[in-house]
Amino acid sequence: MVANSAIAEPLLLQTLEPFAIPATVLAVIGSVAATQLRLRSRRKLHKIAHDKHSEPVQSIDKSAHAKQSELLIAELQNQIAALNKEKERLIHLLHEKSTRLREDPLTGIPNRLAYEEQFQQEFQRWKRFGNPLSFLIWDIDHFKKINDHYGHAAGDEVLRMVAQQINKRLRCTDFLARYGGEEFAMLLPGADIEAARQVADQIRLHIAECGFKHGDANIPVTISCGLSNFKPGDSVQSVFQRADQALYQAKSAGRNCCRAY
């Protein structure tokens, strides 16, 4: 049966996570509905044929049967159109849910789930082709002090602005995500460690020179970065651990700097 348009969201979408619904499910939905329509039309056509042969020849009203067949065809066409419309609505709804699930609501950039998926994809691509791939972790310096001194609304604004400013300076093939709290993760496909260091230093200097404002307050903001690149025998975990250690070195060196491991 075609879902009622007044129902905001089908039970299927309420009970399953959007990312857990593969494209094959939509195919099953369409296949089941189409099968139901075929069975329904077959029963109706069979009834027409049965009625036709069960009556005496002289009592058959051919024009009535023709009209009934036309009505049946029109009904089936309407049902198919409604089914196609419902399928498009489901696809659109799944796309919206999938996007929201992978987007950080505060900054508007990809979240940790999206980062983990992208990291795995880039890692598999690196293993297959061996092209340079660098990984970076960013951390906003003294972020707790910003929250304590200027308030959490100011801290949120700093997170949004830092995400926007970093994103503006990336290539279309680069990937930035909010990893958690005041930390951001970045993947630079095609960039070796030296190229990644140059990109990181340019971004770091840009953030330090931006001048963030919240109301009438000028908030000094700097960021630190830890870098690592993929090497033979690496795993996702080993690359992340080296970048995390490099970030710790940057923090220990006084912050507002980049370190590679």
N, C-alpha and C positions, 0 to 999 in steps of 0.2 A: 504493500500500500504506500502511496506517496505521502510523505510527511506533511502534516498541516503546517502552513506557513506561519500560523499564530504561535506555534511552539518555538521558543527562542533558540533551543539547542537540543538536538536529538540525544536520546539516552546513550547511544553509542559514543558520542563525543564527551558526555559527562563522565563515563566510566573508564575511558581509555585516555592515557596521556597522548597529546598530539604527536610527539616524536616517536611513540610506540606504534603508530598506525602507519604501516607501509602503504605504498601506492597500490599494492595488490588488494588491499581491503576495499578501496574504492571500486576496483574492478569486480570484486565479489558482490558488492552492493548493487552495482549496475547489472551484473549477471543474474542475480537472484530476482531482482525486480523485473528484468526482461523475461525471465523464465515464467514468472507469475503472469505477466501479460500474455505470453504465448499460450499458456495453459487455459487462461480465462477465455481468450479469443477462440481457442480450439473447441472448448466446451460450448460456447455460444454458436459457433458455426455447425457443430455436430447437432445441436438442438434444432437449428434451422433445417438441416438436412433430414433429421429424423421426423420432424413435423411435416416436412414436404412429402416424404415417402409413406408416412402413416395415413395420410388423408387420401381420400379418393381423388383420382386425377381431375375429375370434373369440379372438385371443390377448391382446388389450389388457386389461390389468388397470386399470380406471378408478380403483379405490381406491388402487392403488399410485401412479398418476400424481398423484392428488389429494394424497396424502401427500408426494410429492416436491415438489410445488408449495408446499405449506405450509412444508416445510423450507427451500426456497429463499427464500421471503418472510421467514422468521424470520432466516435468515442475512444477508439484505440489510438488515434492520432493525438487526441487531447491528452490521453494518459502518457504517451511517449514524450510529448512536449513538456508535461509537468515533471516527468521523471528526469529529463535532461536538465531542466531548471533546478531541480533539487540537487542533482549531482554537482552542478556548478556552484551552488550555495555551499555544499559540503566541502568542496575543494577550497573555496575561498576562506571558509571558516578554519579549516585545518592549516592553511598557510598563515593566517593571522595568529593562530595559537602557537604555531611553530616559531614564528618570528618573535612573539612576546616571550616565549620560553627561553630564547637564546639572547635576549637583549637586556642589558643592565638598565633598570628603570630610571636611575638617577642621571647617568651620564649619556645614555642613548647609544653607547657602543656595545659590542658583544660582551657577554658575561663569561663566567668561568666554564659553564657547560659548553658554550660555543668555542671557547679557547681549547678545551680538552679535545673536542672533535677535530678542530683545525690542526692542533699539534699532531694528532695521530695521522691525519691525512698528509701533512707535510713530511712527517717522519717516514711514512711509507713511500712517498715520492722520492725522498732523498735516498732511501735504501735501493730503490729501483734504478735511478738515474745517476746518483752520486754528485749532483750539482751542489755548490756551496749553500749552506743554510745556517743562519745564526739566530740565536735566541737571546732575548733581553728581558730583564726584570727591572721595572722602575718603582721607586718608592718616594713619596713626597716627604721631604725633610721636615722634622718637628711638627708633624701634622697634629699630634695631640695638643701641642701648645696653641696651634691655630684654633682648634675647637674650644680649648679652655679660655683663651683670651678674647676671641671674637665671637664665639658662639657656634653652635652646630649648623645653623643656617649658612654662616660664612664658610664653614668647612665643606658643606655640600657644594657651595658655589665654586670653591677652589677645585674640588674634584671634577666638576663639570668643565671648568675652564681649562684645566690641565689636559683632560681627555680631548677636548676640542683642539687645543693648540698642537698636541702631539699628532693627532689624526690629520691635521692640515699639512703636515710636513712629510707624509708617507706616500709611497708609490701605491698604485692600485693593486699591486701584487702583495704588498705588505699587510700584516694583520696585527691589530691592536685590540686587547680585551682588558676589561677590569677583572683582575684576578681575585681581588677581595680587599676590603678596607681601603687603604690608600695605596695599594700596589696595583701595577699594571704589567701585563705580559705582552711581549711583541715577538713576532716572527718575521725575519727578513730573508725570503727565498732569493737565492742567487748572490747573496752577500757573504764574503768571507769575513774573518774576524776583524781585519783592518778596515774594510769598508763599513762594517757594522759599528766599529768604534767611531769613525768619522760622523756617521749619522747620529749616533748617540750624543756626541759632543755638541753637534749643531743644535739638536733638540734641547739639550741641557742648558746651553747658553741662551737660547731663545726664551725658554721658560723663565730664567733668571732675569731677563730684561723686559719681560712682558708688563709687569706692574699690574697686579690684581687689585681690584677695588670691590669693596662690599659696603654699600651706602657711602658714607663719607670717609671710610677707613681705607688706607692703602696697605695691603697685606703683602709683605715680602714672601715670595715662594721660590724655593729651589727644589731640585729633585736629584736623586742619586740613581745610578744604574749599574747593574751587574750583567756582564756579557759572557756568552760561551758559543762555540760553534760545534757543529756535528763532525765527529771524527770516526774512523773505522772502529767497529766494535761497540759504538755508543748505543744506548737505549734512551728512551724519552726521560727516564728517571735520572740517568747519569748526566745528561745535558742540563736538566733542570737543577740538579744539585750543584754543579759547577757554577752556573749563573747565580744561584743563591749564595754560594760562598763568595763569589766576586762582589755581590751587592753588600755583603757583610764587610768586606775589605773597604769598599767605598765609604760605608758609614764610619768605619773605624778611622779612615783617613781624614775625617772632618766633614764629610757630606759634600753635596754639590759637586760631585765628580763621578767619573765612570771608571770601572775596573773590569778587566777581562781575565778569565781563568781558562 
